[in-house]
């Protein structure tokens, strides 16, 4: 997910995207705990996506 894709979304869409990413992160953490996760790099990708979304949300809040 690129920041340019996120910048065209409105605040509600960004919050929805953030909730989905947080659920995905929780799911990945549970898979790690039960030793079912085979690709550990997914955790880092989701964390970076969460940070991107939060950054864009904060940028839009400062502009208003």
Backbone as numpy.savetxt, mean C-alpha at the origin, in Angstrom:
# Nx Ny Nz CAx CAy CAz Cx Cy Cz
3.07 -0.41 -8.68 2.23 0.75 -8.68 3.12 2.00 -8.68
2.84 2.88 -9.60 3.64 4.09 -9.72 2.95 5.26 -9.05
3.75 6.23 -8.61 3.20 7.41 -7.97 2.34 8.21 -8.95
2.70 8.21 -10.22 1.91 8.95 -11.21 0.50 8.36 -11.34
0.39 7.04 -11.18 -0.93 6.41 -11.22 -1.76 6.82 -10.01
-1.10 7.00 -8.88 -1.81 7.35 -7.65 -2.24 8.80 -7.64
-1.47 9.67 -8.26 -1.77 11.10 -8.23 -3.06 11.45 -8.95
-3.50 10.60 -9.90 -4.73 10.89 -10.63 -5.97 10.44 -9.85
-5.79 9.69 -8.77 -6.92 9.22 -7.97 -7.31 10.28 -6.95
-8.59 10.24 -6.55 -9.04 11.18 -5.53 -8.78 10.59 -4.14
-9.10 11.35 -3.10 -8.78 10.96 -1.73 -9.48 9.66 -1.32
-10.73 9.50 -1.71 -11.45 8.28 -1.34 -10.84 7.04 -1.98
-10.47 7.16 -3.24 -9.84 6.03 -3.93 -8.50 5.69 -3.30
-7.76 6.71 -2.88 -6.47 6.48 -2.23 -6.65 5.78 -0.89
-7.67 6.19 -0.12 -7.92 5.53 1.16 -8.32 4.07 0.95
-9.11 3.82 -0.08 -9.52 2.45 -0.39 -8.30 1.61 -0.78
-7.43 2.19 -1.58 -6.20 1.50 -2.00 -5.33 1.21 -0.78
-5.24 2.17 0.15 -4.46 1.97 1.36 -5.02 0.83 2.20
-6.34 0.78 2.34 -6.96 -0.31 3.09 -6.68 -1.67 2.46
-6.74 -1.74 1.14 -6.46 -3.00 0.45 -5.01 -3.42 0.66
-4.10 -2.45 0.61 -2.69 -2.77 0.82 -2.42 -3.21 2.25
-3.08 -2.58 3.21 -2.89 -2.98 4.61 -3.42 -4.40 4.84
-4.53 -4.75 4.20 -5.06 -6.11 4.30 -4.09 -7.11 3.67
-3.52 -6.72 2.53 -2.54 -7.59 1.86 -1.31 -7.78 2.74
-0.87 -6.70 3.40 0.29 -6.80 4.28 -0.01 -7.74 5.45
-1.19 -7.63 6.02 -1.58 -8.51 7.11 -1.58 -9.96 6.66
-2.14 -10.19 5.48 -2.19 -11.54 4.93 -0.79 -12.11 4.73
0.11 -11.28 4.22 1.48 -11.74 4.01 2.17 -12.04 5.34
1.90 -11.22 6.36 2.50 -11.48 7.67 1.99 -12.79 8.26
0.71 -13.10 8.03 0.16 -14.37 8.51 0.78 -15.54 7.75
1.03 -15.36 6.46 1.66 -16.42 5.69 3.09 -16.66 6.16
3.78 -15.60 6.56 5.13 -15.76 7.10 5.07 -16.53 8.42
4.09 -16.18 9.25 3.98 -16.81 10.56 3.68 -18.30 10.44
2.92 -18.67 9.41 2.58 -20.08 9.23 3.51 -20.77 8.23
4.54 -20.06 7.83 5.57 -20.58 6.92 4.99 -21.03 5.58
4.02 -20.27 5.07 3.42 -20.59 3.78 3.91 -19.66 2.68
4.60 -18.59 3.04 5.04 -17.62 2.05 6.34 -18.09 1.40
6.33 -18.15 0.07 7.53 -18.61 -0.63 8.34 -17.44 -1.17
7.68 -16.32 -1.50 8.37 -15.17 -2.07 8.37 -14.02 -1.06
9.43 -13.91 -0.28 9.50 -12.91 0.78 9.59 -11.49 0.26
9.96 -11.31 -0.99 10.09 -9.95 -1.53 8.74 -9.25 -1.66
7.66 -10.00 -1.62 6.33 -9.40 -1.70 6.06 -8.47 -0.53
6.59 -8.80 0.63 6.38 -7.98 1.81 6.97 -6.59 1.60
8.18 -6.53 1.09 8.82 -5.24 0.83 8.09 -4.42 -0.21
7.59 -5.08 -1.25 6.85 -4.38 -2.29 5.57 -3.76 -1.74
4.87 -4.50 -0.90 3.63 -3.99 -0.31 3.94 -2.83 0.63
5.02 -2.94 1.40 5.39 -1.86 2.31 5.72 -0.58 1.54
6.42 -0.71 0.43 6.75 0.47 -0.38 5.49 1.07 -1.01
4.56 0.21 -1.44 3.31 0.71 -2.01 2.50 1.46 -0.95
2.47 0.94 0.28 1.78 1.62 1.37 2.40 2.99 1.60
3.72 3.05 1.61 4.40 4.33 1.82 4.08 5.30 0.70
4.03 4.81 -0.55 3.69 5.67 -1.68 2.30 6.26 -1.53
1.34 5.41 -1.19 -0.04 5.86 -1.05 -0.14 6.89 0.06
0.49 6.62 1.20 0.43 7.56 2.32 1.09 8.89 1.95
2.16 8.84 1.19 2.82 10.06 0.76 1.90 10.89 -0.13
1.24 10.26 -1.07 0.34 10.98 -1.98 -0.84 11.55 -1.19
-1.37 10.80 -0.23 -2.47 11.30 0.59 -2.03 12.55 1.33
-0.83 12.53 1.90 -0.32 13.70 2.63 -0.08 14.87 1.70
0.41 14.62 0.50 0.62 15.70 -0.47 -0.69 16.37 -0.83
-1.73 15.56 -1.06 -3.03 16.11 -1.42 -3.64 16.88 -0.24
-3.40 16.42 0.97 -3.93 17.11 2.16 -3.25 18.48 2.32
-1.97 18.57 2.03 -1.26 19.83 2.14 -1.69 20.84 1.08
-2.08 20.35 -0.09 -2.50 21.24 -1.18 -3.85 21.88 -0.89
-4.68 21.19 -0.15 -6.05 21.70 0.12 -6.05 22.77 1.18
